[in-house]
Amino acid sequence: MQASQIKNCVTFATKGQVVIPSAVRRRFEIKEGTRATLTVTGQGIMLKPITAATIGAARGTLSGKNRGKSLAREWREHKQAEAKLED
């Protein structure tokens, strides 16, 4: 584990909810209502908050890859595909 990583223990509630420690929420600018992506990896579950900071950091990374689609359209298509997988 890298020295810059924060290691915390959390508890899951009955509906799968988890409280993220306040130091981590501050570091990643997570506020009430902040959305996150959830990815299942070979090492476990990865949550990535979608905040103004993360959107700003990602700006330009899709250049040439989205073929002129707006971020809103890309997100809508992603959510539609995700909904189909849940059915």
Rosetta blueprint (number, residue, H / E / L):
1 M L
2 Q L
3 A L
4 S L
5 Q L
6 I L
7 K L
8 N L
9 C L
10 V L
11 T L
12 F E
13 A L
14 T L
15 K L
16 G L
17 Q L
18 V E
19 V L
20 I L
21 P L
22 S H
23 A H
24 V H
25 R H
26 R H
27 R H
28 F L
29 E L
30 I L
31 K L
32 E L
33 G L
34 T L
35 R E
36 A E
37 T E
38 L E
39 T E
40 V E
41 T E
42 G L
43 Q L
44 G E
45 I E
46 M E
47 L E
48 K E
49 P E
50 I E
51 T L
52 A H
53 A H
54 T H
55 I H
56 G H
57 A H
58 A H
59 R L
60 G L
61 T L
62 L L
63 S L
64 G L
65 K L
66 N L
67 R L
68 G L
69 K L
70 S L
71 L H
72 A H
73 R H
74 E H
75 W H
76 R H
77 E H
78 H H
79 K H
80 Q H
81 A H
82 E H
83 A H
84 K H
85 L H
86 E H
87 D L
